[in-house]
Amino acid sequence: MTPSDFEAWSVTEPGGEVTVFLRGELDLPAGGRARQALLSAITRDGGHLTVDVSQLSFIDAAGVRGLMTAQLAAEAAGQPMRVVGAQGIVATVLRLLHFIDAEDSPLPAQPSAGRRVV
C-alpha cells in the first residue's frame, strides 16, 4: 500500500458527534494526515469524537502517536474520544498499549498524573 492509499475523513451528526474514519495503513507517511484529521475534528465541533479504525489494515508507532496526540487534545478540550472497530493486528496493538480493552471498548481517560507512556 502506498501513502496515497491511506484515507481519513469525518462525518458530523446533527447532535454534534463527530466520527473520523481511517482506512488503509496508518504508518509514518500517513501519520500527519491522520493527526490533522483527528485534531481538526476536535477543534471544529466540540461534541463526542469517535475514531472508526475498522478499515485500518496496519498501525505502527507513528499511527499510535497520532491517536495518542488526538486523545490528549480531546481530553484537554473536555471532549470524550473513543476508538471503535479495531480488528486483527490493529486491535492487538491497541490492546497491548491499553488504548482499548479486550472487548474493543475504549478505556476511560487517564488523569494527567497517570498518563500512559507510548
JOFEN-V127807 format. One record per residue. N is the residue number from 0. RES is the residue in one small letter. PHI is phi as a letter, one per 40 degrees, with the letter a starting at -180 (999 if undefined). OMEGA is omega in degrees with one decimal (999 if undefined). D_FIRST is the distance of its C-alpha to the first C-alpha in whole Angstrom. Layout:
[[N:RES:PHI:OMEGA:D_FIRST] [N:RES:PHI:OMEGA:D_FIRST]]
This chain:
[[0:m:999:178.1:0] [1:t:c:-179.9:4] [2:p:d:-179.6:7] [3:s:c:178.2:8] [4:d:c:176.8:6] [5:f:c:177.0:8] [6:e:b:174.4:12] [7:a:a:177.0:15] [8:w:a:-178.2:18] [9:s:b:176.8:22] [10:v:b:178.6:25] [11:t:b:177.9:28] [12:e:c:179.8:31] [13:p:d:179.9:34] [14:g:c:178.5:35] [15:g:g:177.4:33] [16:e:c:-179.5:31] [17:v:b:172.7:27] [18:t:b:174.4:24] [19:v:b:179.2:21] [20:f:b:177.4:18] [21:l:b:-178.5:14] [22:r:b:176.9:11] [23:g:h:-179.3:8] [24:e:b:179.7:7] [25:l:c:-177.4:10] [26:d:b:-176.1:11] [27:l:d:-179.9:13] [28:p:c:-177.8:11] [29:a:c:-172.9:11] [30:g:d:-178.8:14] [31:g:c:178.9:17] [32:r:c:178.7:16] [33:a:c:179.9:16] [34:r:d:179.8:19] [35:q:c:179.0:20] [36:a:c:-179.2:20] [37:l:c:-178.9:22] [38:l:c:177.0:24] [39:s:c:179.2:25] [40:a:c:-179.9:26] [41:i:c:-174.2:28] [42:t:c:-174.5:30] [43:r:c:-168.0:30] [44:d:b:176.8:32] [45:g:g:177.4:33] [46:g:c:177.6:33] [47:h:c:179.8:31] [48:l:b:175.1:27] [49:t:b:176.8:25] [50:v:b:-178.8:21] [51:d:c:-178.9:20] [52:v:b:-175.9:17] [53:s:c:-179.5:17] [54:q:b:174.3:13] [55:l:c:177.0:12] [56:s:b:-176.3:10] [57:f:a:171.8:10] [58:i:a:176.5:13] [59:d:b:-176.3:14] [60:a:d:178.5:17] [61:a:c:177.6:16] [62:g:c:177.6:15] [63:v:c:178.7:18] [64:r:d:177.9:20] [65:g:c:177.6:19] [66:l:c:179.4:21] [67:m:c:177.5:24] [68:t:c:178.8:24] [69:a:c:179.6:24] [70:q:c:179.3:26] [71:l:c:178.5:29] [72:a:c:178.4:29] [73:a:c:177.3:30] [74:e:d:-178.9:32] [75:a:c:179.7:34] [76:a:c:-177.8:34] [77:g:g:-177.1:36] [78:q:b:178.4:33] [79:p:c:176.9:32] [80:m:b:175.4:28] [81:r:b:178.9:26] [82:v:b:-177.6:23] [83:v:b:171.0:23] [84:g:g:-178.1:21] [85:a:c:-179.8:19] [86:q:b:173.1:18] [87:g:f:-176.4:17] [88:i:c:178.4:16] [89:v:c:178.3:16] [90:a:c:179.9:19] [91:t:c:-179.7:20] [92:v:c:-177.6:19] [93:l:c:175.5:21] [94:r:c:-179.7:24] [95:l:c:-179.9:25] [96:l:c:178.7:25] [97:h:f:176.4:27] [98:f:c:173.3:25] [99:i:b:177.8:26] [100:d:c:-175.5:28] [101:a:c:-179.9:28] [102:e:c:-179.7:29] [103:d:g:176.7:26] [104:s:b:178.5:28] [105:p:c:176.5:28] [106:l:c:179.1:30] [107:p:c:178.4:33] [108:a:d:-179.9:33] [109:q:c:174.0:34] [110:p:c:-176.4:37] [111:s:d:-177.9:37] [112:a:c:-176.1:39] [113:g:b:-177.0:36] [114:r:c:175.1:33] [115:r:c:179.1:30] [116:v:b:178.7:29] [117:v:b:999:25]]
